Amino acid sequence: MPQQLRPVIDAARGIDELADAAARIPPAAAAVVAGWRDRSATDAQDVQALTSLVSGLNDEVTRRVVQALAAECGVDLGQACWLTFGSQARGEQTLVTDQDNGLVFAADGEAEAAARRPAWQAFGRRVNDALARCGYALCDGLVMAGQPLCCLSPAEWCARFEHWMAHGSGNDLFAARIYFDLRPLAGNTALARPLVELLRSPAAAVPRFVKQMADIVLCNHVPLNWLGQVVTTAREGQPMFDLKMSGTALFVDAGRLWALAHRLDEVGTAPRLRAAAHALRVPAPEAAEWEAGFQALQKLRLDAQRRVLGSAAAPQRAWVRWADLGEDARRDLKRALRAARLVQQRITLDYCR
């Protein structure tokens, strides 16, 4: 079971042993997913519990890597904080994931930040490379602490966020939205407090910014045709479905929008959906459909990744062949997409009138 790996991670000494421990997380989680197939139903809480557990184990590996390299390099983590973004920040990681992280470091003014950045960026690169050895792939979008735009002082991070909120274009915000799921992980977490507070401040709820974030949600159309049938994509010579961009992202982006618009403290998608439903006075049955739809898609992603884990197909972690989805899975997918359509209809009414 995955929870039995925590002592293994705690006992690991050095990057090689941490890499060995991290390599055991996906197969252990996959065994849990395989066990679901023998049950008549899987509760949404089961899915959330597993993704939370996987994320927690990945958190601990990351924390240990950061601490080990800080000790090796003589780095004072009291002067910096390791940040997580995206699915790791939300506690929603599945069996295969890449890195989305950053560093915030102490500096008094622009000149001091510029002087200190090279050393912290070099440390970030070392951690990124070590995490890659542990099985967490480097981010294609370069959202990593070893990159100059992800290694900033608190003032620089806040200025970057404030620019997006006040002046960002739709394309800027589409690329930047991953940063709005943020959680401090290791080091001096007080350095991250201004960023977290900014995302809960009135600046994040200004109408222009919220409208742009709503447009991002709605530009990702729910893949159901006018007959209510699932729309697949021709890929590799066969019909396939993207369970991330055409599935879970429909709920993730909506939850993020509502978290910003209503200044919610929650970071995870399911808690955000529940909090938003309360703020919007959504009827309980509809709110339950939202959460069930999101967790159903997470379950389908977990099962699709389980089938290809360790194979050459593993990089295609978001795509599933339509032929691999049985009757029950197709029914669950259609139901989840109908729930996503309810979410988008509500966003349309609130922000596009």
Steps between C-alpha positions, in 0.01 A plus 500: 500500500627854425476616863757236594758691294520795738747323734704398195523864391583611854779244524655587162847647507614698200347558158551145374301350787232766465478418128455130585224587748327736255502230231283284725220755530332459156490115506361503854229747402430303181434189710231692689341611172507142372315393813219741421416295192391216725244716676154592378566870564778734602408785728617851407666517840711197406633680194572821689666305781734328254602814310552679832715212624708491181545878517599479865765237426631708210505801733715309747743384230527857373548640850774247575676575169492875569633451851770252395636727228480805725717320753739384229531847348509691826174676415300669778135408446405764752567743215276334240187292449434227244165554328275246328253590228233316302385152596759457775386822667138382468582154643365332187794315349437175318740216416715694252590864549755765412643791694331835561695689763678822591713676761436816697809636673561781746632825351474866590440687177564437132879525515529244778256268321705520181820427693356200684304345213785315322586294810139413575432422135799264494364328811160476333653333194674244720172418672317480167760257365483289817121487485528386139720215624219418742256459211342846491556615144628848422218739409463562127363846582810582711298563817793400721707660773815484290352741247551877546128584490426242772778606737396837643483706817158547668473850351585371152250214524229742615582744221473217247161390635373857520601561137302194388198613700505860382646482150530138385362402161287191450800309366714611794243379749445172320870423545517650849196333656708214639668749736166583663502153660780565749619335819823551697674169571850528649711767662378830644130491416453855631672625182210360297233666712480821289433289187231293668336809645506674162305212345234546770493879474260737321765540229428142389127566481498808275236462226739525204727225631215273606328544162822398324532193720138413424572529128788252544262252663242538224745478210549134594171367365345196662549220243136395464317536168144622457377145556684483829759253374869519591717656229832317454817608321675308221850428628749234400247369250224434752240688707642621831395727784711748699398439860695805619437793264155377390418355841639597839615845379135595452453479876849611605478826305149570632606436858798732458278774352258483791784490755633829359160662451372415848836519683480139616772348717469153344765382252371154398237477227239304696518733804486799266190363330330441836593847627390664176169313505439636850594855398281483189212327682503213256248225578664207677416243228670711231805562719525126563494440124794739455718321751397153384578597141848621587585192705360269229741656251786467749415132537504451122841674482637279775377185328633611160842570653496169685464315170805665342717544809859412418435462128599717205147642505550654844571853365146497357374520858193711420374313195296182495393292202123499459518125442656458846198653672237246592128569514511611866798731439331661199184552704701660784684721252179622342347572840811692609496712184134581557596626846777709341243648266292604803808671641564690178135600465513658845825683415346625177201641687718666765775649284387518137171684511 
